[in-house]
Amino acid sequence: MEIMQVTGSLVCTYRVGGLDHCNLRVLRNAKGKVSVAVDPVGAAPGNWVFTASGSAARLACPVPTVFTDLTIAGIIDCWEPDG
């Protein structure tokens, strides 16, 4: 798992079948790397979230057949990021 910040939404008109009806979010980690994640929890820009990656990312989705390797698993309510 990794803590990341939501920087925005990603809108795609055409997707593979395994991503139908999934919200996509753009995330940035502490080192500035940008990633795209499936968002089953409804995170908003600015939210800090923790993510599941790899094969566990599919299991964090309501439908475990979703085509993803990064999923937002929860929104962090209280956390002070280090420098």
Secondary structure, DSSP 8 states (H G I E B T S, - for coil): -EEEEEEEEE--SS--GGGTT--EEEEE-TT--EEEEE-SS---TT-EEEEEETHHHHHTSSSTT---SEEEEEE-SS-----
